[in-house]
Amino acid sequence: MTCTNLNGTNFGASGGIAKPGWSPIAPEAKYQVKLAITNQKWDIIRTNGESRHSALNDGCSVGMYPNDTAVLDMLFVVVCREEVETMLFYVREGQSKLITTTISSAVGSEGAAITETADCHKGD
């Protein structure tokens, strides 16, 4: 799945590299999310520009929580050593979208972020 027009806000904790408090996240032209199952485990592979990350390769665990009432809505929770992220894929009025939340305790990036896409579609 490829998502574009990613916008959001970031909350930087004191001591982080950014000024503490809420600030907008610059829109990203292209943000690609690929869902995979490897060795019977969910994996989320994200590509942003030239950066590519696999949750499993980064030592994270990925859980998928389906929505029984809206079969096209899927919630993924990615748990890493210093970060927890939720990714909600959903369809409304025929449009696929993605909302993510991130909470991090990693040195230099302590804080939280919320992003939402305006457009997602299958493929590259």
Summary of the structure (lengths in Angstrom):
residues: 124
radius of gyration: 14.7
end to end distance: 6.8
largest distance: 42.4
contacts: 329
relative contact order: 0.25
helix: 0%
strand: 64%
